[in-house]
């Protein structure tokens, strides 16, 4: 008996590393030292910093991976993986430097996992960070055939004097919401339950709020094309990757836009994530009618008969990232992101309070 008979193909693993070598190298920055295949990745700190602070983040993609595996479409979840980490690091004002991934599967499928890595490298290029290394683990008996899981790790850098930590936020600051590309990578356990158990209906978001009539339930396929989605299938819309905000936000700061705070809107939505960027004795007043909610959230509300509280406590509802700026900087900030083809909205204001989001929930 040998390792291959036990379900682990070492030679296939080596061949996979060679197959993705060019993809990985396409992300490298000048500070990368050495190449792929060592025991560790090496990165030289960029120059020009007086008091550099390293900022780290780690995350995964969650059960959105089940959708990718059901649809046999694997080239976007790698972007999600990078986005979830680099957007978190960005909230401190840090520039992402390098990224590492952990990919685990039951049996290595080179074609499938090359698509995943292609997405990871695309995410790294979009955020300007190097894919410094990673680990591919073949674990027979632990995952079902065709299944895999992902985890990502990112390190960024920021000048200590430019680091955002809540102390810069002032009462009266304006919250600028940057549009999401849809559901991003949170709430998919609920999404999958809705799609499997409930039927779509044609009621509007407002009509559903006042309608107490019980609705029938039946499974909905990923290839269903609800009227609200204007011809797109559920699978197409839900697989859209998480927006990466790194380059336009960092370039905005370099262009002179003074940002006092940032929040990445992930699990828990606006109510959970906005307070994380506030200072002491501050809250934030949000106007939920100040931005365009994407149609997919209306469909989820109707199909799952979800309350407003559930929607806002689970999903980003169309706002993927929030910046806090002074009132004088609000209009320049909006114009900047419009020039970057990212929809931006004034969605609220910082007020005195105890770390809550006001005006959003009942």
Buried (B, 14 or more C-beta within 10 A) or exposed (E): EEEEEEBBBEEBBEEBEEBBEEBBBBBBBEBBEEEBEEEEBEBEEEEEEEEBBEBEBBBBBBBBBBBBBBBEBBBBBBBBBBBBBBBBBBBBBBBBBBBBBBBBBBBBBEEBBBBBBBBBBBBBBBBBBBBBBBEBBBBBEEBEEEBBBBBBBBBBBBBEEBBBEBEBBBBEBBBBBBBBBBBBBBBBEBBBEBBEEBBBBEBEBEEBEEBEEEBEEEEBEBEBBBEBBEEBBBBBBBBBBBBBBBBBBBEBBEEEBEBBBBBBBBBBBBBBBBBBBBBEEBBBBBBBEEBEBBBBBBBBBBBBBBBBEBBBBBBBBBBBBBBBBBEEBBEBBBEBBEEBEBBBBBBBBBBEBEBBBBBBBE
